[in-house]
Structure formats: structure tokens, C-alpha cells
Amino acid sequence: MGANAMTQNSEQHHRFQEGIDDLQRYIKEVLDGKTVYEGNLLIQKLDSFAEELVEHLHDELPTIESTKMRAAFTVQDLMKIKAALGKRVLKEVSLTTVLPLGLVLHDKSTAPEFPPLPRLVVWVVRYGLWYLHSDAWEFGPCDAYGKLKPGFVQ
């Protein structure tokens, strides 16, 4: 990747980080009962940084393209990164929400074998964990089976 390969990407973070921090503070205040939830305010906060974030994500993809990553890191380096990320995810993420979220956001017609989990785990997520937060999943583009809901473009 070379020195300064991600300078532009890193500089772009400053353009939307304040908006993300503001959104995170608002959500925490709502969850803590200090502030009343207002949908219009949430949308306003999201809109305050959405364009910069989307531009950044588009710009960053070529920077982290797989052939560039393989050229910059050894297989051992990538395995260490993967292991560290795995530990962090297991420590910080609730699988009771992330696994069902993976189903509701994934259109099976694009990658039928996703998620790469044992069938028993997918069954538990689909028929067990799904119902813990089913009120939230109704807003996702797909149902528990990965089929796009009416009104969502394929």
C-alpha cells in the first residue's frame, strides 16, 4: 500500500466523525431516558453527515481492495488482524441482535450461502433469536428467510 496510502481516507473521517459522535450521544441520551426520542431529529442528525460518509465509503473501497491488502500484508499479518477483530466482536457485540440483523439485511438472491454458519445456528437465529427483537426487524429490507419485502428494489 505504501506510505500515506490512506491519508485521504483518514482525512475524510474528520468530515463526518463529529456528526457520528453527535448521533451516538443522542441515542445514548434516549436509551438512558434523558431525552425523548424524536424521529425527525434522528433523521436530521443522520442527514448532517450522510453525504460525507457515503463519499468516504466510495473513495475508500479502491484503497482497501483485496489485491492491495495482500500486497501490503503477509498472510500471517492478515490472520492476526482477523483474530484480533474476532476477539473484539465477541467482546463488544451482542450476537442476539447481530445475527438476526444479518438475516434481515441480506438478500439471499445475491449470495445464497451467506451467512457462512452451520445450519443449526441459522435455524436458531431464524426461529429463536429473531423473535427477541422482531419489532425492530420489520423495518429491514428482507424477511427472516432473506427474501426482499415488497417495495424494496432488487
Disulfide bonds with the S-S distance in Angstrom:
none
